[in-house]
Amino acid sequence: MARRGKKLRRGFGWLAALGILLVIAGVVGLVYTGLATLTSMLLFGWLLLIGGVVGLLQAIGSRGTSSFWLAVVVAALNIAAGVVVIRHPEGSAEALTMFAALLFLTGGLFRLVGGLVVRGPQFGWTLVQGAFGLLLGLLVLFDWPDSSRYVLGVFFSLALLFDGLGLIAMGVGGRRIVGMVAPPTSATGTPSESSESVQDQSNN
């Protein structure tokens, strides 16, 4: 039990360390948004390319089935999109920024109209969300294509930051829980006398 607890604490410690690295990367990305945008686009392109290659290999392995050609077409599109994004990250960032602005606009507009029509229990919060999405979409759209240099980088950095904070909280909380459940170990790696006395008292 003590050895398992030690392994668990070590694993949660590595999880917290990974969270710290993600937080640092997120903060750096918020400072250098242009670099974060370029990095996010290159990662996106490589993910598309690798996913397309894997999908193509799976399609070749399952040839003769009814979905063979559909899988080949989807894999080819992913490979082509990945190559385009990797070779032209700036232009891809502009296109994705425009898509994000239109998405914010339509999402905010639908929330506003839906909130005014339905008037449910979350009426006020729905209007706030709709107005925020509409305003964000307009701000990004009015500053396009210059906004493509920092919008995706900010989103990517914020995602890294919040994911890192979540991993840190999970790692620290996990170590505390394991420390309360698992018995402490002595220098020789065996359960300490205090834990043995507690176990003896519980048995009595």
C-alpha positions in Angstrom: 0.0 0.0 0.0 2.8 2.4 0.8 4.6 1.6 -2.4 1.5 2.2 -4.4 0.9 5.5 -2.6 4.4 6.6 -3.4 3.9 5.8 -7.1 0.6 7.6 -7.1 2.2 10.7 -5.4 5.0 10.6 -8.0 2.5 10.4 -10.9 0.4 13.3 -9.5 3.7 15.2 -9.1 4.5 14.8 -12.8 1.0 15.8 -13.6 1.4 19.1 -11.6 4.8 19.6 -13.3 3.2 19.3 -16.7 0.6 21.8 -15.6 3.3 24.2 -14.7 4.9 23.9 -18.1 1.6 24.5 -19.8 0.9 27.6 -17.6 4.4 29.0 -18.5 3.7 28.3 -22.2 0.3 30.0 -22.0 1.8 33.1 -20.3 4.6 33.3 -22.9 2.0 32.9 -25.7 -0.1 35.7 -24.3 3.0 37.9 -24.4 4.1 36.8 -27.9 0.7 36.4 -29.5 2.1 36.4 -33.1 4.4 33.5 -32.3 1.6 31.7 -30.5 -0.6 32.1 -33.6 2.1 30.7 -35.9 2.8 27.8 -33.5 -0.9 26.9 -33.2 -1.3 26.9 -37.0 1.7 24.7 -37.5 0.5 22.3 -34.9 -3.0 22.3 -36.5 -1.4 21.6 -39.9 0.7 18.7 -38.6 -2.3 17.2 -36.8 -4.3 17.3 -40.0 -1.4 15.7 -41.9 -0.7 13.0 -39.4 -4.4 12.2 -39.0 -4.9 12.0 -42.8 -1.9 9.6 -43.2 -3.2 7.4 -40.4 -6.7 7.5 -41.9 -5.4 6.6 -45.3 -3.4 3.6 -43.8 -6.6 2.4 -42.0 -8.6 2.8 -45.2 -6.0 0.7 -47.2 -6.2 -1.9 -44.5 -9.9 -2.1 -44.7 -10.2 -2.0 -48.5 -13.1 -4.0 -49.9 -15.6 -2.5 -47.5 -18.4 -0.2 -48.4 -16.8 2.8 -46.7 -13.4 2.4 -48.3 -13.7 5.2 -50.8 -15.3 7.6 -48.3 -12.4 7.0 -45.9 -9.9 7.5 -48.7 -11.5 10.8 -49.7 -11.6 12.1 -46.1 -8.0 11.1 -45.5 -6.9 12.8 -48.8 -8.7 16.0 -47.8 -7.0 16.0 -44.4 -3.6 15.5 -45.9 -4.2 18.3 -48.5 -5.5 20.6 -45.8 -2.5 19.8 -43.5 0.0 20.5 -46.4 -1.7 23.9 -47.2 -1.8 25.0 -43.5 1.9 24.0 -43.0 3.0 25.8 -46.2 0.8 28.9 -45.7 0.2 29.4 -42.0 -0.4 33.1 -42.3 -3.1 32.7 -44.9 -4.7 29.8 -43.0 -4.7 31.9 -39.9 -6.6 34.7 -41.7 -9.2 32.2 -43.0 -9.7 30.6 -39.6 -9.9 34.0 -37.9 -12.7 35.0 -40.4 -14.5 31.7 -39.7 -14.2 32.3 -35.9 -15.6 35.9 -36.3 -18.5 34.6 -38.3 -19.1 31.9 -35.7 -19.1 34.4 -32.8 -21.5 36.6 -34.8 -24.0 33.9 -35.6 -23.7 32.3 -32.1 -24.3 35.6 -30.4 -27.2 36.5 -32.7 -28.9 33.2 -32.1 -28.5 33.5 -28.4 -29.9 37.0 -28.4 -32.9 36.1 -30.5 -33.5 32.8 -28.7 -33.3 34.5 -25.3 -35.8 37.2 -26.3 -38.2 34.7 -27.8 -38.1 32.0 -25.2 -37.4 34.1 -22.0 -36.4 31.1 -19.9 -35.0 31.0 -16.4 -31.6 31.9 -17.7 -32.9 34.9 -19.7 -30.4 37.5 -18.4 -27.4 35.2 -18.7 -28.4 34.2 -22.2 -28.6 37.8 -23.3 -25.2 38.6 -21.8 -23.6 35.6 -23.6 -25.2 36.6 -26.9 -24.2 40.2 -26.6 -20.6 39.2 -25.7 -20.4 36.8 -28.6 -21.8 39.4 -31.0 -19.4 42.1 -29.8 -16.4 39.8 -29.9 -17.3 38.8 -33.5 -17.6 42.4 -34.6 -14.3 43.4 -33.0 -12.5 40.6 -34.7 -14.2 41.2 -38.0 -13.6 44.9 -38.1 -9.9 44.4 -37.4 -9.5 41.6 -40.0 -7.0 40.6 -41.4 -4.8 42.3 -38.8 -6.7 40.4 -36.1 -5.5 37.1 -37.5 -2.1 37.8 -36.1 -3.2 37.6 -32.5 -6.7 36.2 -32.1 -5.8 32.5 -32.6 -2.7 33.0 -30.5 -4.7 34.4 -27.7 -7.2 31.6 -27.8 -4.4 29.0 -28.0 -2.5 30.5 -25.1 -5.6 30.8 -22.9 -6.4 27.1 -23.6 -2.8 26.2 -22.5 -3.1 28.4 -19.4 -6.4 27.0 -18.2 -5.4 23.4 -19.0 -2.2 23.9 -17.1 -4.1 25.3 -14.1 -6.5 22.3 -14.2 -3.6 19.9 -14.2 -1.9 21.7 -11.3 -5.0 21.5 -9.3 -5.5 17.9 -10.2 -1.9 17.0 -9.3 -1.8 18.9 -6.0 -5.2 17.6 -5.0 -4.3 14.0 -5.9 -1.1 14.1 -3.9 -3.1 15.4 -0.9 -5.7 12.6 -1.2 -3.0 9.9 -1.6 -1.2 11.3 1.4 -4.3 11.0 3.5 -5.1 7.5 2.4 -1.7 5.8 1.9 0.4 5.2 5.1 3.7 7.2 5.3 6.9 5.3 4.7 10.1 5.3 6.8 13.6 5.7 5.4 13.8 1.9 4.8 10.7 2.0 2.6 8.5 0.2 5.2 5.4 1.7 6.9 6.3 3.9 9.8 5.6 2.9 13.4 2.9 5.5 13.7 1.0 4.0 10.9 1.4 0.5 12.4 0.1 1.7 15.7 -2.9 3.2 14.0 -3.6 -0.1 12.2 -3.2 -2.1 15.5 -5.6 0.2 17.3 -8.1 -0.2 14.4 -7.8 -3.9 14.6 -8.3 -4.0 18.4 
